[in-house]
């Protein structure tokens, strides 16, 4: 299986990459903003995966031009089996805008990956194993419809939460559109790790928060990125039918049981999902992305192949 992982050089992305590299049937495409860290990650993975099974693409999701460049590189993939929508900014001391004029958390954690995913759907549809998009999107946050870029009211938790809700709305909207086509050609679902993952993000938070996290870790409130990878790897390796059963849902695993977690009324509201979809397309301002969305939203009859 050919799997694209965003945010592959740190945290959950790196943990999932390690777990998947141990399976000889996988090919990994690692997306990250640092060329050096990508090379280091690929070198680490080469200990259990042949070099030809690991490809790296540098892409800073804070730059739409980098997303377009990455997509140009990805066009030579005739098929893609899975995308892990994972990359994101965590703690930040101040509100930052990208070169595209957007809130950095909103663009990196959500909008750039919205653009990336939409443009990869045709390749996912060509998967013989059953294409799937897995979103790292825990169950918290709210959308600030009147201030999406958080110019009036910002803190990093609010910014992270809004991006998480947006990702879950995107996953549910994709599921709706594929369901309307009459077949689950691409499964799209969100997943929440039941425990907090101990990642590099903890190295940049203020010292008092880091000390508190260290105490919590001692009481078993955190798991390692490798434990996270072992938990999530089956989501990318399972068959088409099992993946299709998860589509449109926010899931977590507790005590070996798969549980639904979505309770946010905006995520459950089809009209709100479409509203965010339309706003996101306008913010991308990209013709290829607009065409990808139009293809997916066309009436089912218009999608039938010519005789």
Secondary structure by P-SEA (a helix, b strand, c coil): cbbbbccccccaaaaaaaaaaacccbbbbbbcccaaaaaaaaaaaccccccccbbbbbbccccaaaaaaaaaaacccccccccccbbbbccccbbbbccccccaaaaaacaaaaaaaaaaaaaaaacccbbbbbbccccbbbbccccccccccccaaaaaaaaaaaaaaaaaaaaaaaaaaccccbbbbbbbccccccccccccccaaaaaaaaaaaaacccccaaaaaaaccccccccaaaaaaaccccccccccbbbbcccccccccaaaaaaaaaaaaaaaccaaaaaaaaaaacccccccccc
